[in-house]
């Protein structure tokens, strides 16, 4: 999780344990609390499981001779904070989030930047390519569980119909999906995140809107990883996507996403789409409207719908075309309010008496969980290939409750830490697996190379330490034919460009 080695023949053990501690007996490594990220299924625990080779990547080493490093690049660099390597020979791979001359702050999972002379921090939106790489699965109906026999607690569909609703959990002709048939009434599907499953509750399901990751799930009962991590932060940046076909009726299909005090509703009609924005229940401006080709959503043919709220921009796409989108003037972050909310949330986490649970309102949480719903009126329709994803979330503390040093929104005038100011040729990097990533947020070692006239404070990557941009996974994690053999069989389906 920290980085990549320098050579292709790095030594990777065949099994994750037992651990050898000098002067003591070998200690077995037990992996429990391993769950499916979509349905929460608890996998059988493993002791000293087999290890597969990590991905091997191509790095464009000379691309930064043509242009400078760009925010959201995945970069490979000499690790400036590895005390075990005095010659800086260990390579790390992280996402570049801060550029020279900027002051960088991490706030409610997003990156904010202020330049010298600026009065306020500005949100930094991810590129389209980076955003696509950073979506994290919450629910995907294409992988709906079908077998319940192995589960200690039966799985329950998180998309729940409101009482009396005419929504069905299958397509009109049968098969996987959802359908609605009521030419005079209305019904709502609401997503129940089932997040209490991760905190010892008795509700089965997934981990909902929390920042929990399937990647790097932790060992149980291990000295430096005392508990599994189920998320400390609700994530409100979401993508709702599905195929929609209407066979009868002229009523709207309404999609609603909320974030903090904001609520956005997209209405899909046979000949037009609309976007409504409310704050604390009050309408903001007039609804935005876009026309459609005649009967585009009423022909019975499936249309691909994507409704996203990410980086303070709401977008409605139909068949890949962006039809409606909010502007910065109507929807933007309130940095002062977010700082107060995050500080209050961190204070609750610090008491250890607080556990994040979606929907918990005793008292109302400073960072409330979002809500997601689909409402149909006066129509017969089908919703298939339904998926819900959340954005990656850069956390204020890691899975072991270590609070970040650099990038924190709290100003620390009498000590190091807080928003980090980058000097010339200095960069800030973070890992996509934020709760488990040892990245610039936590670094405490400075770089002193008198012979090279290089002195850099902790939390920064010197420009001359950058090796290049990660480009392509050419040998995905290989399978070992036997325990003693190397990973000779790559997972070809995982060969991909790195975004």
C-alpha positions in Angstrom: 0.0 0.0 0.0 3.0 2.3 0.4 4.6 2.1 -2.9 6.5 0.0 -5.4 9.9 -1.5 -5.4 12.8 -0.5 -7.6 13.3 -3.8 -9.4 11.1 -6.4 -11.1 12.6 -9.2 -9.0 11.7 -7.8 -5.6 11.3 -10.4 -2.9 7.6 -11.2 -2.2 6.8 -13.9 0.3 4.5 -16.7 -0.8 2.3 -16.3 2.3 1.3 -13.4 4.5 2.7 -14.9 7.6 3.7 -16.3 10.0 5.5 -13.2 11.1 9.0 -13.7 12.4 9.9 -11.6 15.4 13.5 -11.8 16.7 13.7 -13.8 19.9 10.0 -14.9 19.7 8.0 -17.7 18.2 6.5 -17.1 14.8 3.1 -15.4 15.0 0.4 -16.4 12.6 -1.4 -13.7 10.7 -5.1 -14.1 10.8 -7.3 -12.2 8.3 -10.9 -12.0 9.5 -13.6 -9.3 9.0 -13.1 -9.6 5.2 -16.3 -8.5 3.6 -17.8 -8.0 0.1 -17.9 -4.3 -0.6 -21.4 -4.5 -2.1 -23.4 -7.0 0.0 -21.3 -7.2 3.2 -20.9 -10.9 3.0 -18.4 -12.1 5.6 -15.8 -14.3 4.0 -14.3 -17.2 5.9 -11.2 -16.1 7.9 -7.8 -17.1 6.6 -4.6 -17.8 8.5 -1.3 -17.0 6.7 -3.1 -16.7 3.3 -1.2 -17.0 0.0 0.2 -13.8 -1.4 0.0 -12.8 -5.1 2.4 -10.5 -6.8 1.3 -6.9 -7.0 0.6 -5.0 -10.2 3.6 -4.1 -12.3 3.4 -0.8 -14.1 5.0 1.2 -16.9 6.2 4.7 -15.9 6.6 7.5 -18.3 9.9 8.8 -17.0 10.4 11.7 -19.5 6.9 13.1 -19.7 7.7 15.9 -17.3 10.4 17.1 -19.6 7.6 18.0 -22.0 5.3 19.5 -19.4 5.2 20.0 -15.7 3.4 17.6 -13.3 -0.3 18.0 -13.3 -2.8 17.7 -10.5 -4.4 14.2 -10.3 -1.5 12.5 -12.1 -0.6 9.2 -10.5 3.1 9.7 -9.9 6.1 7.5 -9.0 8.7 9.1 -6.8 11.6 8.6 -4.4 10.0 8.3 -0.9 11.2 11.3 1.1 9.8 9.9 4.4 11.3 6.4 4.7 13.7 6.5 7.7 14.9 3.0 6.8 16.2 4.2 3.5 18.8 7.0 4.0 19.6 7.1 0.3 16.0 7.5 -0.7 16.0 4.3 -2.8 12.4 3.3 -2.1 9.8 4.2 -4.7 6.3 5.2 -3.8 3.2 5.6 -6.1 0.5 8.2 -5.1 -1.8 10.7 -6.7 -0.5 14.2 -7.0 -2.9 16.7 -5.3 -0.8 19.8 -4.5 1.5 21.9 -6.8 4.4 24.3 -6.1 3.4 27.6 -4.5 0.0 26.3 -3.3 -1.3 26.0 0.2 -3.3 22.7 0.3 -6.1 21.8 2.7 -8.1 18.6 2.9 -11.7 19.3 3.9 -14.7 16.9 4.0 -12.8 14.5 1.7 -11.9 17.1 -1.0 -8.8 19.0 -2.0 -8.8 22.8 -1.5 -6.0 25.2 -2.6 -5.1 28.7 -1.9 -2.4 30.7 -3.7 -0.3 33.4 -2.2 -2.4 36.5 -1.9 -5.7 34.7 -2.1 -8.3 35.3 0.6 -10.1 32.0 0.3 -9.4 28.3 -0.4 -10.9 27.0 -3.7 -12.1 23.5 -4.3 -10.1 21.5 -6.9 -12.3 19.4 -9.0 -11.0 16.1 -10.4 -10.5 15.6 -14.1 -13.1 13.4 -15.8 -10.5 10.6 -16.2 -9.4 10.7 -12.5 -13.0 10.8 -11.3 -13.9 7.7 -13.2 -11.0 5.9 -11.6 -12.0 7.1 -8.1 -15.6 6.0 -7.9 -16.1 3.4 -5.2 -18.9 0.8 -5.3 -21.9 1.0 -2.9 -24.4 -1.1 -4.9 -24.4 -2.7 -8.3 -27.6 -4.6 -9.2 -25.7 -6.7 -11.8 -24.1 -8.5 -8.8 -27.3 -9.0 -6.7 -26.6 -11.9 -4.3 -28.7 -15.0 -5.2 -27.4 -17.5 -2.6 -28.4 -17.0 1.0 -27.4 -20.4 2.5 -23.9 -19.5 3.4 -24.8 -16.2 5.1 -25.1 -16.0 8.9 -27.7 -13.2 8.4 -29.7 -13.2 5.1 -28.9 -10.4 2.7 -31.7 -7.8 2.3 -32.2 -5.6 -0.8 -31.1 -2.1 0.2 -33.4 -0.5 -2.4 -36.6 -0.4 -0.4 -40.1 0.6 -1.7 -42.2 3.0 0.3 -45.3 1.6 1.9 -48.0 0.9 -0.6 -45.6 1.5 -3.5 -46.1 -0.3 -6.8 -42.4 -0.9 -7.3 -41.3 -4.5 -7.8 -37.8 -6.0 -7.3 -37.9 -7.6 -10.8 -38.5 -6.5 -14.4 -42.0 -6.6 -15.9 -41.1 -9.7 -17.8 -39.2 -11.2 -15.0 -35.4 -11.1 -14.4 -33.1 -8.9 -12.5 -34.0 -5.2 -12.1 -36.9 -3.0 -10.8 -40.2 -2.1 -12.4 -43.1 0.2 -11.6 -46.7 -0.1 -12.9 -49.2 2.4 -11.7 -50.9 4.7 -14.3 -52.7 6.8 -11.6 -50.4 6.8 -8.5 -46.8 7.1 -7.4 -44.1 5.1 -5.6 -40.6 5.6 -4.2 -37.5 3.4 -4.1 -35.2 4.7 -1.3 -31.7 3.4 -0.7 -31.2 2.1 2.8 -27.4 2.0 3.3 -27.5 -0.7 6.0 -24.4 0.9 7.4 -25.0 -0.5 10.9 -23.9 -3.9 9.7 -20.3 -2.7 9.9 -20.7 -1.5 13.5 -22.0 -4.6 15.1 -25.7 -4.0 14.2 -28.0 -6.8 13.2 -29.0 -5.4 9.9 -27.2 -7.2 7.0 -26.1 -5.3 4.0 -23.2 -3.2 2.7 -21.2 -0.4 4.2 -23.3 2.3 2.7 -22.0 5.8 2.5 -19.0 5.4 4.8 -15.4 5.8 3.6 -14.8 2.0 4.2 -12.8 0.3 1.4 -12.6 -3.3 0.5 -9.0 -2.7 -0.5 -6.6 -3.2 2.4 -9.0 -4.6 4.8 -7.2 -5.2 8.1 -6.0 -8.1 10.0 -7.8 -8.9 13.2 -6.0 -9.4 16.4 -2.8 -8.1 15.1 -0.6 -5.9 17.3 -0.5 -2.8 15.1 -3.9 -3.4 13.5 -6.2 -4.0 16.4 -9.5 -3.8 14.7 -11.1 -3.9 11.2 -12.0 -0.5 9.8 -15.6 0.2 8.9 -15.4 3.9 8.1 -15.4 7.2 10.1 -16.8 9.6 7.5 -20.1 9.8 5.5 -19.5 10.4 1.9 -22.1 12.5 0.0 -20.5 12.7 -3.4 -22.4 10.1 -5.3 -23.2 8.7 -8.8 -26.6 7.1 -9.5 -26.7 5.3 -12.8 -29.1 2.9 -14.6 -31.0 2.0 -17.8 -34.5 3.4 -17.9 -37.3 2.4 -20.2 -40.9 3.7 -20.1 -43.6 1.7 -21.9 -46.6 3.7 -20.9 -47.7 6.9 -19.1 -46.5 10.5 -19.1 -45.6 11.0 -15.5 -42.1 11.9 -14.2 -39.3 9.8 -12.9 -37.7 11.7 -10.1 -34.2 11.1 -8.9 -33.1 12.8 -5.7 -29.6 13.2 -4.2 -28.8 15.1 -1.0 -25.6 16.6 0.4 -25.6 18.4 3.7 -28.4 21.0 3.5 -28.8 20.7 -0.3 -31.3 18.5 -2.2 -31.2 18.0 -6.0 -34.0 16.4 -7.9 -33.9 15.4 -11.6 -37.2 14.9 -13.3 -37.3 12.7 -16.5 -40.3 13.3 -18.7 -41.0 11.8 -22.2 -39.9 15.1 -23.9 -37.8 17.0 -21.4 -35.7 16.8 -18.3 -35.7 19.2 -15.3 -33.4 19.8 -12.4 -34.6 21.3 -9.1 -32.4 22.6 -6.2 -33.5 23.1 -2.6 -31.6 24.3 0.5 -33.2 23.3 3.8 -36.4 22.7 1.9 -36.6 26.0 0.1 -36.3 26.2 -3.7 -33.2 27.9 -5.1 -34.0 29.8 -8.3 -36.2 28.4 -11.0 -35.9 24.7 -12.2 -33.5 24.2 -15.0 -35.0 22.5 -18.1 -33.6 20.8 -21.2 -35.6 19.5 -24.2 -35.3 16.0 -25.6 -36.0 14.6 -29.0 -39.7 13.6 -29.3 -40.5 10.7 -27.0 -36.8 10.0 -26.4 -37.7 8.7 -22.8 -41.1 7.4 -23.8 -40.4 5.1 -26.7 -39.9 2.0 -24.5 -36.2 1.8 -25.6 -33.7 1.8 -22.6 -31.9 5.0 -22.1 -28.7 5.3 -20.0 -29.2 7.7 -17.1 -26.4 9.1 -14.9 -27.1 11.5 -12.1 -24.0 12.7 -10.1 -23.2 15.1 -7.3 -19.5 15.3 -7.0 -17.0 18.1 -6.2 -20.0 20.5 -5.8 -21.3 20.0 -9.3 -24.5 18.2 -10.1 -24.8 16.7 -13.6 -27.6 14.8 -15.4 -26.6 12.7 -18.4 -28.8 10.9 -20.8 -27.2 8.4 -23.1 -23.8 10.0 -22.4 -24.9 13.6 -23.2 -24.7 16.1 -20.4 -28.1 17.8 -20.5 -28.2 19.7 -17.2 -25.5 20.9 -14.8 -25.2 23.3 -11.9 -23.0 26.3 -12.0 -20.5 27.5 -9.4 -22.7 30.5 -8.7 -25.7 28.4 -7.6 -23.9 25.6 -5.9 -20.5 25.9 -4.2 -18.9 24.9 -0.9 -19.2 27.1 2.2 -15.6 26.6 3.4 -16.2 28.3 6.8 -19.2 26.1 7.5 -17.4 23.0 6.4 -14.5 23.7 8.7 -16.9 23.9 11.6 -18.7 20.7 10.6 -15.5 18.8 10.2 -14.0 20.1 13.5 -17.2 19.0 15.3 -17.1 15.6 13.6 -13.4 15.1 14.5 -14.3 16.0 18.1 -16.9 13.3 18.2 -14.5 10.8 16.7 -11.9 11.8 19.3 -14.2 10.8 22.2 -14.4 7.3 20.8 -18.0 7.4 21.9 -19.2 8.1 18.4 -19.6 5.6 15.6 -20.6 6.8 12.1 -24.0 5.4 11.1 -26.0 6.6 8.2 -29.3 8.1 9.4 -28.2 8.5 13.0 -29.8 11.7 14.3 -29.4 11.6 18.1 -28.2 14.4 18.1 -28.1 15.5 14.4 -24.6 14.7 13.1 -22.4 17.6 11.9 -21.8 15.7 8.7 -25.1 14.0 7.9 -25.3 11.0 5.5 -26.8 11.6 2.1 -30.1 10.2 0.9 -30.9 8.7 -2.5 -34.3 7.9 -4.0 -36.1 7.1 -7.2 -39.7 8.1 -7.5 -42.0 7.1 -10.4 -45.4 8.7 -11.1 -48.2 7.7 -13.5 -46.3 5.3 -15.7 -45.2 1.8 -16.5 -41.4 1.5 -16.6 -38.3 -0.5 -15.9 -35.0 0.3 -14.2 -32.2 -2.1 -14.9 -28.4 -2.3 -14.3 -28.9 0.0 -11.3 -25.7 1.2 -9.6 -24.7 3.6 -6.9 -21.2 4.7 -6.3 -19.4 7.1 -4.0 -16.4 9.3 -4.6 -13.0 8.6 -3.0 -12.7 10.5 0.3 -9.5 11.9 1.7 -9.7 11.4 5.4 -8.6 13.4 8.4 -7.4 10.3 10.2 -6.4 6.8 9.1 -7.8 3.4 10.0 -5.8 3.3 13.2 -7.2 6.7 14.3 -3.9 8.6 13.6 -4.8 12.2 12.9 -3.2 13.7 9.8 -0.4 16.3 10.3 -0.3 18.1 6.9 -3.4 19.3 5.0 -5.7 19.4 8.0 -8.2 22.3 8.0 -7.4 23.3 11.5 -4.8 26.1 11.7 -1.9 25.4 14.1 -0.1 28.7 14.4 2.3 27.4 17.2 3.2 24.0 15.8 3.7 22.2 12.5 0.6 20.9 10.8 -2.6 22.2 9.3 -2.9 23.5 5.7 0.5 22.8 4.1 2.3 25.5 2.1 4.4 24.2 -0.8 7.5 26.0 -1.9 9.0 26.1 -5.4 9.4 22.6 -6.9 7.5 21.0 -4.0 4.5 18.7 -4.4 1.8 17.1 -2.2 0.7 13.5 -2.7 -2.0 11.2 -1.3 -3.1 7.6 -1.8 -6.4 6.7 -3.4 -6.8 4.1 -0.5 -7.0 7.1 1.9 -7.8 5.4 5.2 -4.9 3.0 4.7 -2.4 5.1 2.9 0.8 6.3 4.5 1.2 9.5 2.4 2.3 13.1 2.7 -0.5 13.8 5.2 1.5 11.9 7.9 5.1 12.4 7.0 7.4 13.8 9.7 10.9 13.5 8.2 12.6 16.3 6.4 15.0 16.0 3.5 18.5 17.3 4.0 21.0 16.7 1.2 23.7 19.3 1.7 25.7 18.0 -1.2 22.8 18.6 -3.5 21.7 21.9 -1.9 18.4 20.3 -1.1 16.5 21.1 2.1 12.8 20.3 2.2 10.4 20.2 5.1 8.3 17.2 5.9 5.1 16.5 4.0 6.5 17.6 0.7 8.0 15.7 -2.3 10.9 17.5 -3.9 10.5 18.0 -7.7 13.8 16.2 -8.3 12.4 13.1 -6.5 9.7 12.6 -9.1 10.5 9.7 -11.4 7.5 10.0 -13.8 3.8 9.4 -14.3 2.4 5.9 -13.9 1.0 5.0 -17.3 -0.1 1.4 -17.7 -0.5 -1.8 -15.7 1.3 -4.3 -18.0 1.4 -7.2 -15.6 -1.6 -7.3 -13.2 -1.2 -9.3 -10.0 -0.1 -12.8 -11.1 -1.4 -16.1 -9.9 1.0 -18.7 -8.5 0.5 -22.2 -10.1 1.8 -23.6 -6.8 2.7 -22.0 -3.5 6.4 -22.2 -4.3 6.3 -20.9 -7.8 6.3 -17.2 -8.8 3.2 -15.5 -10.2 3.4 -16.7 -13.7 -0.2 -16.2 -14.8 -1.3 -12.5 -15.0 -4.9 -11.5 -14.7 -5.2 -10.2 -18.3 -8.6 -8.6 -17.7 -6.9 -6.1 -15.3 -4.4 -4.8 -17.8 -5.3 -1.1 -18.0 -4.3 2.5 -18.4 -3.7 4.3 -15.1 -5.9 7.4 -14.7 
